Amino acid sequence: MNDLEMYREQLAICDDKIIDALVERNSIVEKIMAYKETYGMPILQPAQEAKQQHRLEEKLRDNKYQEEIQDVFQRILRNSRRIQARKLFSYNIVLIGFMGSGKSTISDYLSTVFDMKLVEMDQVIAEKEEMSIPDIFATYGEEYFRNLETNLLKELQTGQNCIISCGGGVALRQENVVEMKKNGRVVLLTASPETIFERVKDSNDRPILDGNKNVEFIAGLMEQRREKYEAAADVVVQTDNKTIVQICEELISKLMELDGK
């Protein structure tokens, strides 16, 4: 055996060790998830992730392969998050609620911590139509836009492990609720009219609030929609005065309870 063949053999042995280590690691991730569920521990533990990242950085300090190894570990972390997501959710998570209730913020965070695909319905529709949401309303009217929402939900209901963030009016159509529930759990995020106002007062992308950007109008519109929102929801999470992690932990806990975990 010449030197090149020897090096290749050593490389193959290293690859076998990596595969075995990854299988063991993924198994440990599942054991950690099971332990958390058994003892009612929080699923999300950002402090622990930060601790692991710090340990890795210390371990790789002055290592000439630091950048390459960090890149590999980022992929390993993403795969760990996917394993957690598959164990927790065999379906899509559909977020509904009034504008400003926190759907975009929470969906973005959940998609990151579980490496789940994120679908912002308004964004997808705007990209497909090559127009902003206000322009779609102004050009074609609300009914046209609502039909676009329904069609998109039909496309999405065949997938799984997606976070779907719905526009404020999506759950008002019964047809949409039916499509959401075909392969998803519907989570209603709520907040007080005052909180909603503070979150949307500087936004110009809320056509339904044109000329009516005040607490009184928001409160009235929320009350009009409340019954349909609540009827569509599998679980409800209040978002006032809570951190993103607190909201997401409550959401996860309620979904697990719903699924009997």
Disulfide bonds with the S-S distance in Angstrom:
none
